[in-house]
């Protein structure tokens, strides 16, 4: 079942005014990437640092059981309210704790999929967090990692900011290489099957006013889903997205 075939209230949720069109596009493309790997049968999903539950509610609407793990109670309350507003409250659960607490809060093998999106670039030791969030995964389960891609920065500087000097400084600087570091950390955990996607390969380079046009945004979304696994576009996308089988 696709999201377009669900209750129309879900469509209203997907277009909440607090989210920009490009944020909604990010969720859609990330979800499309995941669905290439995820068993369509109901799965047990853990959304680490899932906040307001945007991605969790989308997956719950597809029939999966989703637990949002986050230290912020106010965020979790909003996730519950959102899930209930689109009649998926019975499939969304919340736990107030940090990512590092996952091995103590959950049992090994509790989940088929763990999402860890937009978190690892904020922590001091990504490898340590990876070890914690993979602990509750079953053997053969999926881990989804998403974060900002520094290789996008030169493009943004010259195309959007019209600042070639800044683009050159960015190119010549000692930039982090998060994807390589994460793949290495995963290998040290025994994970070798990793697929890389790009999210928002071209969208952040256009006049953002165009994204307010629903028809244009729909066309742009189809393009982004197609580009997500295409070289070389995925290497310079705004976000990297890794899907690993543990």
N, CA, C and O of each residue as an XYZ file, in Angstrom:
984
protein
N       0.847     -1.198      0.000
C       0.000      0.000      0.000
C       0.882      1.248      0.000
O       1.882      1.311      0.715
N       0.507      2.225     -0.797
C       1.250      3.478     -0.826
C       0.567      4.503      0.049
O      -0.604      4.359      0.397
N       1.308      5.542      0.403
C       0.725      6.579      1.248
C      -0.467      7.247      0.577
O      -1.407      7.669      1.250
N      -0.429      7.342     -0.750
C      -1.523      8.028     -1.439
C      -2.835      7.272     -1.308
O      -3.898      7.845     -1.549
N      -2.784      5.977     -0.926
C      -4.000      5.207     -0.793
C      -4.567      5.190      0.604
O      -5.530      4.470      0.870
N      -3.992      5.966      1.502
C      -4.418      5.945      2.894
C      -5.446      7.037      3.171
O      -5.809      7.817      2.290
N      -5.900      7.067      4.411
C      -6.886      8.045      4.856
C      -6.446      9.461      4.472
O      -5.285      9.809      4.688
N      -7.330     10.281      3.915
C      -6.949     11.633      3.502
C      -6.409     12.492      4.630
O      -5.710     13.473      4.373
N      -6.716     12.148      5.873
C      -6.154     12.917      6.982
C      -4.640     12.801      7.026
O      -3.951     13.699      7.510
N      -4.119     11.667      6.508
C      -2.674     11.521      6.465
C      -2.074     12.523      5.485
O      -0.992     13.056      5.729
N      -2.771     12.786      4.374
C      -2.286     13.785      3.434
C      -2.207     15.155      4.101
O      -1.277     15.919      3.845
N      -3.181     15.466      4.956
C      -3.142     16.737      5.673
C      -1.941     16.778      6.612
O      -1.277     17.807      6.736
N      -1.667     15.651      7.273
C      -0.504     15.578      8.151
C       0.776     15.794      7.369
O       1.687     16.471      7.846
N       0.858     15.225      6.165
C       2.081     15.311      5.372
C       2.333     16.738      4.880
O       3.441     17.053      4.446
N       1.329     17.594      4.941
C       1.487     18.956      4.457
C       1.317     19.974      5.577
O       0.786     21.065      5.367
N       1.773     19.604      6.766
C       1.656     20.518      7.890
C       2.406     21.818      7.609
O       3.505     21.780      7.056
N       1.840     22.959      7.974
C       2.472     24.240      7.648
C       3.811     24.440      8.326
O       4.602     25.268      7.873
N       4.096     23.710      9.403
C       5.373     23.884     10.079
C       6.526     23.283      9.290
O       7.688     23.561      9.589
N       6.229     22.469      8.296
C       7.269     21.843      7.491
C       7.359     22.541      6.143
O       6.341     22.853      5.524
N       8.580     22.782      5.697
C       8.777     23.364      4.375
C       8.567     22.278      3.324
O       8.643     21.091      3.638
N       8.302     22.677      2.073
C       8.167     21.675      1.011
C       9.399     20.777      0.895
O       9.267     19.583      0.630
N      10.588     21.335      1.090
C      11.791     20.516      0.969
C      11.925     19.538      2.127
O      12.497     18.460      1.963
N      11.407     19.899      3.286
C      11.396     18.934      4.394
C      10.470     17.775      4.065
O      10.816     16.616      4.293
N       9.295     18.083      3.529
C       8.373     17.012      3.150
C       8.984     16.143      2.066
O       8.815     14.923      2.076
N       9.696     16.765      1.125
C      10.359     16.005      0.073
C      11.409     15.075      0.677
O      11.555     13.934      0.239
N      12.142     15.561      1.684
C      13.160     14.715      2.322
C      12.535     13.466      2.922
O      13.050     12.361      2.747
N      11.418     13.643      3.637
C      10.765     12.484      4.232
C      10.306     11.503      3.153
O      10.450     10.292      3.315
N       9.760     12.015      2.066
C       9.241     11.149      1.011
C      10.360     10.360      0.353
O      10.221      9.156      0.135
N      11.466     11.016      0.034
C      12.570     10.327     -0.631
C      13.219      9.314      0.304
O      13.534      8.198     -0.110
N      13.418      9.696      1.556
C      14.005      8.768      2.530
C      13.133      7.535      2.673
O      13.636      6.412      2.713
N      11.832      7.744      2.750
C      10.902      6.627      2.864
C      10.970      5.741      1.624
O      10.968      4.516      1.741
N      11.030      6.343      0.446
C      11.112      5.562     -0.796
C      12.384      4.718     -0.818
O      12.359      3.568     -1.259
N      13.489      5.281     -0.347
C      14.727      4.511     -0.267
C      14.559      3.304      0.651
O      14.963      2.191      0.316
N      13.961      3.542      1.809
C      13.768      2.466      2.781
C      12.887      1.349      2.228
O      13.150      0.168      2.457
N      11.845      1.730      1.501
C      10.893      0.743      1.025
C      11.489     -0.180     -0.033
O      10.899     -1.210     -0.358
N      12.641      0.175     -0.567
C      13.341     -0.738     -1.471
C      13.871     -1.959     -0.724
O      14.126     -3.003     -1.324
N      14.033     -1.818      0.586
C      14.652     -2.871      1.392
C      13.708     -3.477      2.419
O      13.882     -4.630      2.811
N      12.711     -2.717      2.861
C      11.882     -3.115      3.993
C      10.792     -4.094      3.568
O      10.097     -3.870      2.577
N      10.651     -5.166      4.318
C       9.583     -6.127      4.086
C       8.241     -5.403      4.247
O       8.030     -4.719      5.248
N       7.330     -5.545      3.273
C       6.031     -4.840      3.389
C       5.148     -5.393      4.494
O       4.215     -4.719      4.932
N       5.427     -6.621      4.958
C       4.659     -7.155      6.089
C       4.934     -6.305      7.321
O       6.006     -5.707      7.411
N       4.010     -6.228      8.271
C       4.212     -5.379      9.449
C       5.537     -5.669     10.152
O       5.840     -6.813     10.489
N       6.307     -4.627     10.362
C       7.617     -4.727     10.984
C       7.629     -3.970     12.311
O       6.820     -3.072     12.543
N       8.563     -4.355     13.167
C       8.801     -3.632     14.409
C       9.907     -2.617     14.149
O      11.024     -2.986     13.787
N       9.591     -1.335     14.334
C      10.503     -0.248     13.964
C      10.833      0.588     15.195
O       9.958      0.892     16.006
N      12.104      0.954     15.323
C      12.547      1.880     16.368
C      13.061      3.146     15.704
O      13.965      3.092     14.870
N      12.489      4.281     16.070
C      12.910      5.584     15.539
C      13.692      6.300     16.638
O      13.104      6.872     17.556
N      15.013      6.264     16.538
C      15.898      6.834     17.564
C      15.960      8.347     17.396
O      16.167      8.847     16.290
N      15.782      9.073     18.495
C      15.740     10.537     18.451
C      14.670     10.982     17.462
O      14.867     11.916     16.686
N      13.535     10.292     17.508
C      12.474     10.512     16.525
C      11.660     11.765     16.736
O      10.837     12.114     15.890
N      11.873     12.458     17.859
C      11.242     13.756     18.073
C       9.734     13.722     17.939
O       9.056     12.969     18.639
N       9.206     14.545     17.032
C       7.760     14.691     16.880
C       7.123     13.550     16.104
O       5.911     13.552     15.892
N       7.916     12.579     15.680
C       7.358     11.376     15.079
C       6.929     11.491     13.637
O       6.085     10.716     13.186
N       7.487     12.440     12.896
C       7.064     12.614     11.501
C       7.282     11.324     10.711
O       6.361     10.825     10.064
N       8.487     10.792     10.764
C       8.774      9.576     10.011
C       8.077      8.372     10.643
O       7.636      7.468      9.934
N       7.977      8.357     11.958
C       7.322      7.247     12.650
C       5.861      7.130     12.244
O       5.375      6.024     12.008
N       5.157      8.243     12.159
C       3.739      8.220     11.792
C       3.568      7.731     10.355
O       2.641      6.979     10.054
N       4.449      8.154      9.491
C       4.381      7.696      8.096
C       4.512      6.174      8.032
O       3.765      5.516      7.308
N       5.456      5.618      8.784
C       5.655      4.167      8.765
C       4.502      3.447      9.462
O       4.096      2.365      9.038
N       3.981      4.043     10.520
C       2.817      3.452     11.174
C       1.622      3.421     10.223
O       0.832      2.477     10.246
N       1.491      4.443      9.394
C       0.400      4.489      8.428
C       0.526      3.400      7.375
O      -0.460      3.032      6.737
N       1.735      2.884      7.192
C       1.947      1.774      6.261
C       1.722      0.414      6.928
O       1.871     -0.628      6.290
N       1.364      0.431      8.215
C       1.020     -0.801      8.907
C       2.074     -1.323      9.856
O       1.887     -2.381     10.457
N       3.194     -0.598     10.009
C       4.266     -1.055     10.880
C       4.046     -0.577     12.317
O       3.407      0.450     12.546
N       4.581     -1.334     13.283
C       4.568     -0.939     14.687
C       5.831     -0.125     14.959
O       6.943     -0.624     14.781
N       5.664      1.115     15.385
C       6.806      2.016     15.497
C       6.925      2.542     16.923
O       5.947      2.997     17.516
N       8.135      2.472     17.460
C       8.443      3.040     18.770
C       9.374      4.228     18.578
O      10.426      4.107     17.951
N       8.984      5.368     19.115
C       9.814      6.570     19.048
C      10.593      6.683     20.351
O      10.011      6.726     21.435
N      11.907      6.731     20.235
C      12.794      6.899     21.387
C      13.351      8.308     21.354
O      14.016      8.689     20.390
N      13.088      9.093     22.400
C      13.561     10.476     22.423
C      13.594     10.958     23.873
O      12.724     10.590     24.663
N      14.592     11.782     24.235
C      14.646     12.268     25.617
C      13.673     13.394     25.921
O      13.479     13.736     27.087
N      13.052     13.983     24.895
C      12.204     15.162     25.089
C      10.738     14.757     25.185
O      10.140     14.334     24.196
N      10.155     14.889     26.385
C       8.765     14.508     26.581
C       7.786     15.304     25.747
O       6.795     14.756     25.263
N       8.051     16.600     25.569
C       7.141     17.431     24.781
C       7.089     16.956     23.335
O       6.025     16.948     22.717
N       8.227     16.566     22.805
C       8.269     16.043     21.433
C       7.442     14.759     21.339
O       6.672     14.580     20.395
N       7.601     13.885     22.300
C       6.883     12.616     22.279
C       5.377     12.829     22.387
O       4.600     12.113     21.756
N       4.969     13.802     23.175
C       3.538     14.105     23.269
C       2.975     14.535     21.923
O       1.860     14.163     21.558
N       3.755     15.324     21.186
C       3.319     15.753     19.862
C       3.244     14.566     18.913
O       2.338     14.483     18.084
N       4.203     13.642     19.036
C       4.169     12.441     18.197
C       2.893     11.645     18.454
O       2.258     11.164     17.515
N       2.523     11.507     19.710
C       1.300     10.773     20.061
C       0.078     11.482     19.482
O      -0.794     10.841     18.894
N       0.013     12.804     19.648
C      -1.128     13.565     19.138
C      -1.242     13.429     17.626
O      -2.340     13.269     17.092
N      -0.113     13.492     16.944
C      -0.136     13.376     15.483
C      -0.611     12.003     15.063
O      -1.437     11.873     14.160
N      -0.090     10.976     15.716
C      -0.498      9.613     15.376
C      -1.990      9.417     15.596
O      -2.668      8.803     14.773
N      -2.495      9.933     16.694
C      -3.925      9.780     16.982
C      -4.776     10.550     15.984
O      -5.881     10.122     15.648
N      -4.270     11.684     15.508
C      -5.047     12.506     14.576
C      -5.248     11.823     13.232
O      -6.173     12.169     12.498
N      -4.394     10.856     12.897
C      -4.546     10.132     11.628
C      -4.849      8.651     11.875
O      -4.638      7.802     11.009
N      -5.350      8.367     13.081
C      -5.849      7.025     13.422
C      -4.787      5.929     13.340
O      -5.089      4.802     12.948
N      -3.546      6.255     13.707
C      -2.522      5.212     13.803
C      -1.927      5.175     15.208
O      -0.843      4.630     15.416
N      -2.644      5.760     16.172
C      -2.143      5.831     17.536
C      -1.867      4.476     18.149
O      -0.978      4.342     18.990
N      -2.634      3.453     17.732
C      -2.435      2.124     18.314
C      -1.139      1.471     17.821
O      -0.673      0.492     18.403
N      -0.560      2.018     16.746
C       0.678      1.440     16.207
C       1.903      2.293     16.510
O       3.005      1.966     16.070
N       1.728      3.379     17.253
C       2.864      4.219     17.609
C       3.049      4.217     19.123
O       2.100      4.442     19.873
N       4.262      3.963     19.558
C       4.603      3.885     20.977
C       5.778      4.821     21.240
O       6.567      5.089     20.333
N       5.902      5.309     22.441
C       6.970      6.252     22.760
C       7.700      5.799     24.016
O       7.112      5.229     24.935
N       9.004      6.072     24.024
C       9.847      5.816     25.191
C      10.730      7.041     25.390
O      11.437      7.454     24.471
N      10.691      7.622     26.583
C      11.483      8.805     26.863
C      12.852      8.382     27.400
O      12.995      8.049     28.576
N      13.845      8.402     26.526
C      15.218      8.029     26.876
C      16.123      8.459     25.734
O      15.646      8.810     24.655
N      17.426      8.430     25.973
C      18.391      8.804     24.958
C      18.829      7.615     24.120
O      18.550      6.465     24.457
N      19.517      7.905     23.026
C      19.975      6.845     22.128
C      20.885      5.860     22.843
O      20.815      4.655     22.602
N      21.742      6.373     23.725
C      22.684      5.504     24.426
C      21.991      4.528     25.362
O      22.588      3.535     25.778
N      20.727      4.805     25.700
C      19.991      3.936     26.611
C      19.328      2.748     25.915
O      18.756      1.882     26.577
N      19.400      2.702     24.593
C      18.678      1.680     23.840
C      18.980      0.251     24.298
O      18.046     -0.544     24.401
N      20.248     -0.121     24.581
C      20.504     -1.507     24.992
C      19.871     -1.877     26.328
O      19.568     -3.045     26.570
N      19.671     -0.884     27.196
C      19.054     -1.159     28.494
C      17.532     -1.153     28.417
O      16.862     -1.884     29.146
N      16.993     -0.323     27.528
C      15.543     -0.168     27.437
C      14.898     -1.312     26.646
O      13.786     -1.739     26.954
N      15.608     -1.801     25.624
C      15.049     -2.815     24.733
C      15.893     -4.083     24.763
O      17.063     -4.067     25.145
N      15.267     -5.175     24.350
C      15.976     -6.437     24.268
C      16.590     -6.653     22.902
O      16.157     -6.054     21.918
N      17.593     -7.505     22.839
C      18.215     -7.825     21.557
C      17.195     -8.525     20.663
O      16.505     -9.453     21.083
N      17.121     -8.056     19.427
C      16.193     -8.653     18.479
C      14.784     -8.114     18.540
O      13.884     -8.668     17.909
N      14.569     -7.030     19.296
C      13.213     -6.480     19.419
C      12.720     -5.825     18.130
O      11.513     -5.726     17.910
N      13.650     -5.375     17.272
C      13.246     -4.558     16.123
C      13.786     -5.106     14.806
O      14.869     -5.689     14.742
N      12.980     -4.893     13.748
C      13.375     -5.256     12.388
C      14.075     -4.103     11.678
O      14.853     -4.318     10.749
N      13.794     -2.888     12.117
C      14.358     -1.685     11.500
C      14.623     -0.649     12.574
O      13.780     -0.405     13.436
N      15.799     -0.039     12.518
C      16.119      1.090     13.396
C      16.436      2.294     12.523
O      17.285      2.223     11.635
N      15.744      3.404     12.784
C      16.050      4.678     12.134
C      16.930      5.502     13.068
O      16.638      5.633     14.257
N      17.998      6.050     12.524
C      18.851      6.974     13.271
C      19.155      8.134     12.334
O      20.193      8.156     11.673
N      18.244      9.092     12.285
C      18.294     10.166     11.301
C      18.620     11.499     11.967
O      18.050     11.857     12.997
N      19.549     12.218     11.351
C      19.930     13.557     11.818
C      20.319     13.574     13.289
O      19.907     14.460     14.037
N      21.098     12.612     13.689
C      21.558     12.530     15.073
C      23.068     12.445     15.178
O      23.665     13.147     15.995
N      23.699     11.605     14.374
C      25.093     11.241     14.615
C      26.060     12.414     14.482
O      27.126     12.400     15.097
N      25.711     13.432     13.690
C      26.622     14.580     13.563
C      26.563     15.484     14.793
O      27.349     16.424     14.909
N      25.640     15.205     15.708
C      25.560     15.993     16.937
C      26.297     15.341     18.109
O      26.532     15.997     19.123
N      26.663     14.076     17.990
C      27.213     13.356     19.135
C      28.737     13.340     19.075
O      29.328     13.472     18.003
N      29.364     13.178     20.240
C      30.823     13.165     20.310
C      31.428     11.885     19.745
O      32.506     11.917     19.152
N      30.745     10.768     19.925
C      31.284      9.478     19.495
C      30.224      8.718     18.704
O      29.480      7.921     19.276
N      30.146      8.958     17.384
C      29.133      8.275     16.573
C      29.238      6.755     16.642
O      28.219      6.064     16.628
N      30.447      6.232     16.715
C      30.613      4.776     16.756
C      29.963      4.191     18.003
O      29.364      3.116     17.954
N      30.085      4.900     19.116
C      29.477      4.427     20.363
C      27.955      4.427     20.262
O      27.295      3.500     20.731
N      27.403      5.470     19.650
C      25.951      5.539     19.470
C      25.484      4.445     18.513
O      24.441      3.830     18.736
N      26.248      4.201     17.450
C      25.892      3.133     16.519
C      25.815      1.787     17.230
O      24.900      0.998     16.990
N      26.773      1.536     18.097
C      26.763      0.282     18.840
C      25.502      0.169     19.697
O      24.909     -0.904     19.807
N      25.101      1.283     20.298
C      23.928      1.273     21.167
C      22.643      1.053     20.376
O      21.798      0.254     20.778
N      22.490      1.757     19.252
C      21.207      1.696     18.539
C      21.060      0.420     17.727
O      19.941      0.041     17.380
N      22.166     -0.254     17.417
C      22.048     -1.529     16.701
C      21.811     -2.700     17.654
O      21.433     -3.787     17.217
N      22.030     -2.484     18.956
C      21.868     -3.578     19.919
C      20.470     -4.206     19.896
O      20.364     -5.426     20.028
N      19.386     -3.419     19.732
C      18.048     -4.040     19.747
C      17.612     -4.632     18.406
O      16.498     -5.144     18.297
N      18.479     -4.572     17.372
C      18.106     -5.083     16.055
C      18.208     -6.604     16.011
O      19.118     -7.198     16.591
N      17.263     -7.218     15.317
C      17.368     -8.656     15.080
C      18.455     -8.915     14.044
O      18.839     -8.019     13.293
N      18.942    -10.144     14.015
C      19.915    -10.512     12.989
C      19.258    -10.408     11.613
O      18.175    -10.948     11.387
N      19.924     -9.710     10.704
C      19.364     -9.485      9.383
C      18.455     -8.277      9.298
O      17.880     -8.008      8.243
N      18.314     -7.532     10.412
C      17.486     -6.328     10.416
C      18.161     -5.172      9.705
O      19.332     -5.251      9.334
N      17.407     -4.095      9.520
C      17.879     -2.937      8.771
C      18.190     -1.771      9.697
O      17.483     -1.523     10.674
N      19.259     -1.066      9.369
C      19.628      0.179     10.043
C      19.635      1.288      9.008
O      20.275      1.163      7.964
N      18.922      2.382      9.294
C      18.842      3.522      8.389
C      19.509      4.727      9.034
O      19.099      5.171     10.106
N      20.541      5.256      8.376
C      21.286      6.411      8.875
C      21.172      7.549      7.881
O      21.390      7.361      6.684
N      20.829      8.735      8.375
C      20.727      9.904      7.510
C      21.377     11.089      8.193
O      21.238     11.280      9.401
N      22.098     11.893      7.400
C      22.734     13.079      7.964
C      23.173     14.038      6.873
O      23.145     13.688      5.693
N      23.579     15.243      7.252
C      24.030     16.232      6.269
C      25.318     15.800      5.588
O      26.207     15.224      6.215
N      25.403     16.084      4.307
C      26.547     15.682      3.494
C      27.423     16.906      3.220
O      26.996     17.795      2.484
N      28.625     16.984      3.781
C      29.467     18.165      3.577
C      29.909     18.356      2.128
O      30.324     19.454      1.759
N      29.831     17.321      1.302
C      30.199     17.477     -0.104
C      29.170     18.285     -0.883
O      29.401     18.644     -2.037
N      28.034     18.570     -0.251
C      27.049     19.463     -0.861
C      27.407     20.930     -0.667
O      26.962     21.776     -1.442
N      28.196     21.247      0.346
C      28.420     22.636      0.748
C      29.010     23.522     -0.355
O      28.557     24.657     -0.504
N      30.004     23.058     -1.141
C      30.519     23.937     -2.206
C      29.456     24.293     -3.237
O      29.405     25.428     -3.711
N      28.600     23.322     -3.589
C      27.531     23.605     -4.543
C      26.583     24.668     -4.005
O      26.198     25.592     -4.722
N      26.212     24.527     -2.743
C      25.297     25.490     -2.140
C      25.920     26.879     -2.109
O      25.248     27.874     -2.383
N      27.202     26.944     -1.775
C      27.866     28.240     -1.652
C      27.886     28.993     -2.977
O      27.668     30.205     -3.008
N      28.145     28.285     -4.066
C      28.286     28.995     -5.337
C      26.954     29.161     -6.059
O      26.742     30.184     -6.710
N      26.047     28.183     -5.965
C      24.790     28.246     -6.721
C      23.739     29.058     -5.977
O      23.083     29.910     -6.577
N      23.565     28.808     -4.675
C      22.530     29.494     -3.925
C      23.010     30.822     -3.344
O      22.287     31.818     -3.377
N      24.245     30.830     -2.806
C      24.757     32.039     -2.161
C      25.571     32.917     -3.102
O      25.958     34.026     -2.733
N      25.837     32.430     -4.323
C      26.625     33.175     -5.319
C      27.954     33.630     -4.731
O      28.371     34.774     -4.912
N      28.611     32.713     -4.023
C      29.853     33.026     -3.316
C      30.926     32.012     -3.697
O      31.189     31.075     -2.943
N      31.557     32.194     -4.882
C      32.575     31.224     -5.307
C      33.786     31.183     -4.381
O      34.435     30.145     -4.255
N      34.095     32.307     -3.731
C      35.224     32.290     -2.793
C      34.955     31.343     -1.633
O      35.833     30.584     -1.224
N      33.721     31.393     -1.101
C      33.366     30.489     -0.018
C      33.360     29.039     -0.505
O      33.777     28.133      0.216
N      32.883     28.831     -1.732
C      32.895     27.480     -2.291
C      34.319     26.946     -2.376
O      34.579     25.788     -2.049
N      35.241     27.803     -2.819
C      36.642     27.380     -2.928
C      37.231     27.087     -1.555
O      37.952     26.105     -1.380
N      36.920     27.948     -0.574
C      37.416     27.698      0.784
C      36.889     26.368      1.314
O      37.599     25.624      1.990
N      35.635     26.089      0.992
C      35.045     24.826      1.458
C      35.731     23.634      0.804
O      36.013     22.634      1.463
N      35.998     23.744     -0.490
C      36.661     22.652     -1.205
C      38.053     22.393     -0.649
O      38.467     21.242     -0.511
N      38.783     23.475     -0.327
C      40.170     23.343      0.113
C      40.303     23.073      1.609
O      41.393     22.775      2.096
N      39.197     23.176      2.332
C      39.268     22.984      3.777
C      39.342     21.503      4.124
O      39.107     20.634      3.284
N      39.673     21.242      5.372
C      39.687     19.869      5.883
C      38.278     19.481      6.279
O      37.914     19.571      7.451
N      37.486     19.053      5.319
C      36.095     18.730      5.610
C      35.967     17.332      6.194
O      36.765     16.453      5.868
N      34.978     17.114      7.050
C      34.768     15.761      7.574
C      34.290     14.824      6.474
O      33.747     15.271      5.463
N      34.489     13.551      6.666
C      34.029     12.534      5.720
C      33.115     11.566      6.463
O      33.494     10.423      6.718
N      31.899     12.025      6.815
C      31.040     11.228      7.702
C      30.653      9.882      7.130
O      30.553      8.906      7.873
N      30.431      9.802      5.822
C      29.981      8.532      5.249
C      31.069      7.474      5.405
O      30.799      6.360      5.852
N      32.301      7.828      5.033
C      33.403      6.877      5.175
C      33.613      6.452      6.619
O      33.872      5.282      6.902
N      33.500      7.420      7.535
C      33.686      7.102      8.954
C      32.585      6.176      9.457
O      32.847      5.264     10.241
N      31.357      6.407      9.010
C      30.252      5.562      9.449
C      30.357      4.157      8.866
O      30.081      3.175      9.554
N      30.755      4.061      7.598
C      30.917      2.737      6.992
C      32.006      1.954      7.724
O      31.869      0.751      7.950
N      33.095      2.650      8.096
C      34.164      2.007      8.858
C      33.661      1.547     10.222
O      33.953      0.434     10.659
N      32.900      2.420     10.890
C      32.355      2.056     12.208
C      31.402      0.871     12.096
O      31.403     -0.008     12.958
N      30.589      0.842     11.039
C      29.681     -0.282     10.840
C      30.462     -1.572     10.581
O      30.096     -2.633     11.087
N      31.529     -1.479      9.800
C      32.351     -2.664      9.526
C      32.952     -3.216     10.809
O      33.066     -4.430     10.981
N      33.337     -2.310     11.714
C      33.891     -2.757     12.997
C      32.842     -3.450     13.854
O      33.178     -4.230     14.746
N      31.560     -3.163     13.582
C      30.466     -3.856     14.269
C      30.056     -5.134     13.538
O      29.128     -5.827     13.956
N      30.754     -5.437     12.444
C      30.439     -6.630     11.674
C      29.429     -6.416     10.572
O      28.939     -7.383      9.988
N      29.104     -5.160     10.272
C      28.125     -4.840      9.234
C      28.868     -4.507      7.941
O      29.658     -3.563      7.901
N      28.618     -5.269      6.901
C      29.319     -5.041      5.635
C      28.382     -4.731      4.482
O      28.823     -4.221      3.452
N      27.088     -5.031      4.634
C      26.123     -4.787      3.565
C      25.494     -3.415      3.759
O      24.538     -3.266      4.521
N      26.035     -2.404      3.063
C      25.590     -1.021      3.211
C      25.310     -0.442      1.832
O      26.151     -0.524      0.936
N      24.129      0.142      1.662
C      23.764      0.806      0.410
C      23.665      2.301      0.685
O      23.062      2.720      1.673
N      24.262      3.102     -0.194
C      24.210      4.556     -0.033
C      23.233      5.167     -1.022
O      23.204      4.812     -2.201
N      22.429      6.102     -0.508
C      21.536      6.915     -1.326
C      21.832      8.389     -1.077
O      22.453      8.759     -0.080
N      21.375      9.213     -2.004
C      21.396     10.653     -1.797
C      19.980     11.155     -1.605
O      19.054     10.636     -2.230
N      19.789     12.149     -0.758
C      18.474     12.740     -0.523
C      18.565     14.238     -0.795
O      19.410     14.934     -0.231
N      17.697     14.713     -1.653
C      17.719     16.102     -2.147
C      18.995     16.348     -2.933
O      19.850     17.147     -2.550
N      19.092     15.634     -4.048
C      20.276     15.739     -4.904
C      20.359     17.091     -5.606
O      21.449     17.634     -5.787
N      19.209     17.631     -5.999
C      19.204     18.881     -6.761
C      18.271     19.939     -6.180
O      18.374     21.109     -6.546
N      17.375     19.561     -5.298
C      16.294     20.457     -4.875
C      16.772     21.715     -4.181
O      16.154     22.770     -4.322
N      17.865     21.624     -3.433
C      18.349     22.787     -2.692
C      19.086     23.779     -3.575
O      19.542     24.814     -3.089
N      19.211     23.481     -4.869
C      19.935     24.362     -5.787
C      18.999     25.214     -6.637
O      19.458     26.035     -7.431
N      17.691     25.027     -6.477
C      16.733     25.772     -7.292
C      16.164     26.944     -6.502
O      16.383     27.058     -5.296
N      15.439     27.805     -7.188
C      14.678     28.857     -6.533
C      13.608     28.195     -5.660
O      12.698     27.544     -6.173
N      13.722     28.362     -4.359
C      12.848     27.636     -3.449
C      11.383     28.016     -3.598
O      10.505     27.272     -3.163
N      11.111     29.158     -4.205
C       9.728     29.545     -4.440
C       8.995     28.551     -5.335
O       7.783     28.377     -5.204
N       9.721     27.898     -6.244
C       9.086     26.930     -7.139
C       8.517     25.744     -6.352
O       7.521     25.144     -6.757
N       9.145     25.420     -5.247
C       8.713     24.255     -4.471
C       7.352     24.468     -3.816
O       6.740     23.514     -3.335
N       6.869     25.723     -3.793
C       5.545     25.995     -3.243
C       4.439     25.578     -4.204
O       3.279     25.473     -3.807
N       4.792     25.338     -5.470
C       3.827     24.907     -6.477
C       3.649     23.391     -6.344
O       4.604     22.653     -6.582
N       2.456     22.901     -5.971
C       2.264     21.458     -5.742
C       2.626     20.603     -6.943
O       3.207     19.529     -6.785
N       2.287     21.069     -8.158
C       2.593     20.282     -9.350
C       4.101     20.190     -9.566
O       4.635     19.123     -9.871
N       4.773     21.319     -9.403
C       6.235     21.316     -9.555
C       6.871     20.438     -8.495
O       7.804     19.689     -8.785
N       6.369     20.526     -7.252
C       6.933     19.729     -6.174
C       6.740     18.234     -6.435
O       7.626     17.433     -6.140
N       5.594     17.861     -6.983
C       5.352     16.450     -7.305
C       6.346     15.966     -8.363
O       6.893     14.868     -8.252
N       6.576     16.791     -9.391
C       7.549     16.423    -10.427
C       8.958     16.349     -9.840
O       9.730     15.446    -10.165
N       9.279     17.301     -8.980
C      10.597     17.335     -8.361
C      10.806     16.108     -7.472
O      11.898     15.542     -7.433
N       9.770     15.707     -6.770
C       9.863     14.531     -5.897
C      10.130     13.276     -6.715
O      10.956     12.449     -6.328
N       9.439     13.125     -7.839
C       9.682     11.966     -8.701
C      11.119     11.962     -9.198
O      11.761     10.913     -9.251
N      11.622     13.135     -9.561
C      13.010     13.225    -10.001
C      13.964     12.833     -8.885
O      14.913     12.080     -9.107
N      13.714     13.344     -7.684
C      14.615     13.062     -6.563
C      14.626     11.572     -6.210
O      15.679     11.025     -5.880
N      13.488     10.924     -6.274
C      13.441      9.487     -5.992
C      14.266      8.719     -7.023
O      14.919      7.728     -6.693
N      14.233      9.181     -8.266
C      15.011      8.535     -9.323
C      16.507      8.777     -9.137
O      17.315      7.874     -9.356
N      16.877      9.994     -8.733
C      18.290     10.339     -8.582
C      18.921      9.725     -7.328
O      20.145      9.659     -7.218
N      18.101      9.284     -6.399
C      18.602      8.893     -5.076
C      19.688      7.826     -5.130
O      20.571      7.798     -4.272
N      19.633      6.939     -6.140
C      20.652      5.886     -6.217
C      21.510      6.012     -7.469
O      22.151      5.052     -7.895
N      21.514      7.207     -8.053
C      22.266      7.425     -9.286
C      23.599      8.111     -8.999
O      23.673      9.085     -8.250
N      24.639      7.575     -9.614
C      25.934      8.245     -9.573
C      26.003      9.227    -10.730
O      25.464      8.938    -11.798
N      26.651     10.385    -10.558
C      27.348     10.842     -9.350
C      26.476     11.691     -8.424
O      26.953     12.191     -7.405
N      25.185     11.856     -8.783
C      24.346     12.797     -8.035
C      24.253     12.445     -6.549
O      24.224     13.344     -5.709
N      24.207     11.165     -6.215
C      24.036     10.807     -4.804
C      25.232     11.234     -3.960
O      25.111     11.384     -2.745
N      26.392     11.432     -4.598
C      27.594     11.792     -3.831
C      27.580     13.240     -3.358
O      28.251     13.579     -2.383
N      26.828     14.092     -4.036
C      26.805     15.511     -3.667
C      25.413     15.964     -3.226
O      25.126     17.161     -3.227
N      24.550     15.027     -2.853
C      23.213     15.370     -2.369
C      23.302     16.117     -1.047
O      24.316     16.054     -0.351
N      22.233     16.821     -0.710
C      22.197     17.578      0.550
C      22.357     16.663      1.757
O      22.994     17.034      2.743
N      21.778     15.467      1.678
C      21.882     14.490      2.761
C      22.392     13.163      2.211
O      22.056     12.781      1.090
N      23.194     12.471      2.992
C      23.506     11.077      2.680
C      22.507     10.193      3.425
O      22.024     10.544      4.501
N      22.213      9.049      2.832
C      21.305      8.097      3.453
C      21.912      6.708      3.283
O      22.062      6.220      2.163
N      22.257      6.081      4.394
C      22.813      4.737      4.379
C      21.772      3.755      4.900
O      21.159      3.982      5.943
N      21.579      2.671      4.173
C      20.711      1.581      4.618
C      21.586      0.342      4.737
O      22.134     -0.136      3.744
N      21.715     -0.177      5.957
C      22.609     -1.311      6.216
C      21.805     -2.492      6.734
O      20.842     -2.332      7.485
N      22.222     -3.683      6.316
C      21.620     -4.899      6.866
C      22.580     -5.470      7.905
O      23.721     -5.813      7.597
N      22.103     -5.562      9.117
C      22.967     -5.892     10.254
C      23.033     -7.410     10.449
O      23.712     -7.887     11.358
